[in-house]
């Protein structure tokens, strides 16, 4: 069961901030996605429960390489999902991207979430 994404535009000094929220089902587990779209960047949160920031990664396209520069800002060394997703989104959109995830370490769930976000 997939819910329709809800979009809440907020206008401020002729600049628009859009917040897109979605609830998807991965097997029997609800997956929540929130994307905050700014003028030149965006922030993605994806998780299964409360909106916790267990990790935070960022990526930005590089004029010197086809691969975006990415870095983990918060989180443990074993979680690579948020950093790799930030890099792929930055490459695809050409914008600065922040990603935080509170998903369990299940690769199929990560793939499903990435597909729903992109």
C-alpha positions in Angstrom: 0.0 0.0 0.0 1.4 3.3 -1.1 0.2 6.7 0.1 0.2 9.8 -2.0 3.1 12.2 -1.2 1.9 15.3 0.6 3.5 18.5 -0.5 3.5 21.6 1.7 4.9 24.7 -0.1 6.2 27.5 2.1 6.9 30.9 0.5 9.4 33.2 2.1 10.9 36.3 0.4 10.0 34.9 -3.0 12.0 31.7 -2.2 10.2 28.4 -2.1 10.7 25.6 0.3 8.9 22.4 -0.5 8.4 19.5 1.9 7.5 16.2 0.4 6.4 13.4 2.6 5.6 9.8 1.7 4.7 6.6 3.4 5.6 3.3 1.6 5.3 -0.3 2.6 8.3 -2.6 2.5 6.9 -6.0 3.0 5.1 -5.4 6.3 7.2 -2.5 7.5 6.1 1.1 7.0 8.8 3.2 5.5 8.6 7.0 5.9 10.3 9.5 3.6 10.6 13.2 3.9 12.4 15.4 1.4 12.9 19.1 2.0 13.6 20.9 -1.2 15.5 24.2 -1.1 16.6 26.5 -3.9 20.1 24.9 -4.4 20.0 21.9 -2.1 17.8 19.3 -0.5 17.6 17.3 2.7 16.3 13.7 2.8 15.2 11.8 5.8 14.2 8.1 5.5 13.2 5.8 8.4 10.8 3.3 9.8 9.9 4.8 13.1 10.4 8.1 15.0 12.2 10.9 13.1 15.6 10.4 14.6 18.8 11.7 13.2 21.1 8.6 13.8 23.5 9.7 11.0 23.9 12.5 8.6 25.9 12.6 5.3 26.3 15.2 2.6 27.5 15.2 -1.0 28.1 17.9 -3.5 28.8 17.6 -7.3 32.5 18.3 -8.1 33.6 20.3 -11.1 36.8 18.2 -11.2 35.3 14.7 -11.1 32.2 12.8 -12.3 32.0 11.4 -8.7 30.5 13.9 -6.2 32.5 14.7 -3.0 30.7 13.1 -0.1 31.3 12.9 3.7 29.6 11.4 6.7 29.0 14.2 9.3 27.3 12.2 12.0 27.2 8.4 12.6 29.2 5.3 12.9 31.7 4.0 10.4 29.7 0.9 9.5 26.7 2.8 8.1 27.4 3.6 4.4 23.8 3.9 3.1 23.3 7.6 3.8 26.6 8.6 2.3 26.2 6.6 -0.8 22.6 7.7 -1.3 23.7 11.4 -0.9 26.4 10.9 -3.5 24.0 9.3 -6.0 21.4 12.0 -5.5 24.0 14.8 -5.8 25.2 13.2 -9.1 21.7 12.8 -10.4 20.4 16.3 -9.4 23.6 18.4 -9.6 22.7 19.9 -6.2 24.1 19.8 -2.6 22.4 16.9 -0.8 22.0 16.0 2.9 20.7 12.5 3.8 19.9 11.0 7.2 18.5 7.5 7.7 17.2 5.5 10.6 16.7 2.3 8.6 17.8 -1.1 9.8 20.8 -2.6 8.1 18.8 -4.5 5.5 20.2 -4.1 1.9 16.8 -4.9 0.3 15.2 -2.1 2.3 17.9 0.3 1.4 17.4 -0.5 -2.3 13.7 -0.1 -2.0 14.0 3.3 -0.2 16.5 4.6 -2.8 14.1 3.6 -5.6 11.2 5.4 -3.9 13.3 8.5 -3.3 14.6 8.8 -6.8 
